[in-house]
Amino acid sequence: GAFAAAGALALRRARAEAAQEAARAADAEKTRLLVSLSAELRRPVDVLRWSIDTLADPPDEAARRRALSDLRRADAALGRAVNDAAELARLLRESKELDLRAVDARLFARGAFDLARARASGTGVTCDLALDLPEDLRILADEARLRHVADALLVAAFDRAGHGGRVGFSIGARGLDARNVEIAIAVSATGGEARPAAGGSGMTAALAQAMGGRIERLAAPGGTLDVFKAGFARAA
């Protein structure tokens, strides 16, 4: 009986220590996310200030255009930060332990679409959005890198479409087997000012490769089409 009691006590202690370690790890992840969010907000706010000062008394037309372009990019970055803040708030409410590898595919897509709408506002570019994802799909992935790939493709598409053009942005998935799924992000640019792609960003290509996929740049009627595909394990 004494040995059994000692064993039970040791087991309880081990479980308590494991729970404490998990709580410390969760707190560390939350702190990291908060620090990251602070940095993510600081840069676009600085850009907004610089752009407003330039627009107040632009030295020339080129400077005015650059300031407007910077304002649009800052607006998009702020939209992304707001989405991150909302997600952080949800995690703080619902999660005792955080696994930042698990990406809610629909939540990611909604954030990406909100960013696309914000970027299109006031640019004269029409943005069409399409979503083809199973309900409650969660994948094991690095969300920051996945979001960066999607945003880089979107920026390139808006640049190629030009004023009055059209950008198509879609996110879809298909099951490879019971445990694995393939995510596809497709961004097209069409319109009178659409320009052929001149090769992708080295950083974006490297990120795509790090995500286990790659970006294919294809010709499309009246424009261009970028497609990122990568396979991920489903989150339990």
PyMOL commands that set and color helices and strands:
alter all, ss='L'
color gray80, all
select helices_A, chain A and resi 2-56+61-94+105-120+143-161+202-210
alter helices_A, ss='H'
color red, helices_A
select strands_A, chain A and resi 102-104+126-132+138-140+166-175+180-190+213-220+223-233
alter strands_A, ss='S'
color yellow, strands_A
deselect
rebuild
show_as cartoon
